[in-house]
């Protein structure tokens, strides 16, 4: 759906709140994934694990917010 939207907007695809939150959520999800792998090699495992968990929860909230805003954009909500 994102690819179809980008092609239909002629390059103005990161100009709204839905898009910004979606990109932020995706970046946080990737960082969370990388922290999950890094926690096995880290010296301070507790701090990395805690950060991993908090970022995971925050990215989930951001994903749900982006989904809600996307459904509002297409007039379902």
C-alpha positions, -999 to +999 in steps of 0.1 A: +000+000+000+028+024+008+044+019-027+011+026-044+006+057-023+041+070-031+036+066-068+002+084-066+015+114-047+043+123-072+071+122-045+053+139-016+051+108+005+066+119+038+045+150+044+019+140+070+018+128+105+008+093+095+039+090+073+063+104+099+050+082+127+052+052+104+088+058+094+097+065+130+080+032+141+098+013+114+132+028+124+126+020+161+116-015+152+149-021+134+169-005+163+150-028+187+158-058+166+195-049+165+195-043+203+179-077+207+209-093+190+234-070+207+222-079+242+240-112+240+274-096+235+270-065+256+289-060+289+259-043+305+232-068+296+206-054+319+207-019+305+206-032+269+178-056+277+158-028+294+163-004+265+153-032+241+121-038+259+112-002+262+119+006+226+098-025+216+068-013+235+072+023+222+075+011+186+044-010+191+025+021+203+038+041+173+027+013+149-008+013+163-009+051+161+002+050+124-024+024+116-051+044+133-040+076+114-039+056+081-074+044+086-085+079+093-068+091+060-089+066+040-121+074+060-126+041+076-125+055+111 
